[in-house]
């Protein structure tokens, strides 16, 4: 799960933020739709999986949701 946090920090250009699983991308981390697309691409590259953006957008609101979603897709997080 640490690598997931690192990817989120890198893609959203976060510094000095201690991520928790209950943080929301939009409200807590200030991510917009472009940020989420870039985040999806980073996860695909890192874990070698294909993540449908529409599916991610519907189901993923928090950092914990991302971890759960990636596990469901077969990623070793």
Secondary structure as UniProt FT lines:
FT   HELIX           2..11
FT   TURN            12..13
FT   TURN            21..22
FT   TURN            25..29
FT   HELIX           33..47
FT   HELIX           53..59
FT   HELIX           63..72
FT   TURN            73..74
//
